[in-house]
Amino acid sequence: MDKLKKFELMEKIVRELDDLKRSQQAVLEKIGKIEVDNIELGDSRLEKILPDIYQRTAENSDAITELLGTFSETTEDFGNKNNVDQLRQQQEMDGNRNG
C-alpha cells in the first residue's frame, strides 16, 4: 500500500472512531433518559440493570475517546513524516497530465 493510500485509510478510521464516539455519547444520553423516566415508573429491574449498562458504556466511551486521540496523533504524525500534502499535489498533477 502506498503512503498516500495508507494515510487516507488512516483518516477514514479516525472519522469512523469519531462517529463511534458520538454514537456512544448518544447511547449514554438515552440510558440517562430511561433512568429518569423510570424514577416515575419505579420498575425495579430497570433500576437494577441500567446503572451497570451505563457504567460499561461509559467505560467503552472513555476507551474509544482515548483510542481516537492516540490514533489521530499517529495519523497526523504519519502525514507529516511522509509529506502527504506534497504527495497529494503530485497525484493531482499526475492526474491532470494523464486526464
C-alpha angles and dihedrals in degrees: 000000000000120000096253093051090047091051092048090051090049090051089050090053091050089054091048092049090049090051090048090051091053090048091053090050089052090051091051090051091050092050089051091051091050090050090051092048090048091057086073095037097044099206105172095206092056089044091054102042106034096068090055092049090048092050094050091046091049090051090050090048091052091049091050091049091051092047091048091052096049095041091048089054091047090051093048092047091049091050093050095044092050096040093235094178090061091046090053092049090049091049091051092049091048090048092052091051093050096040 
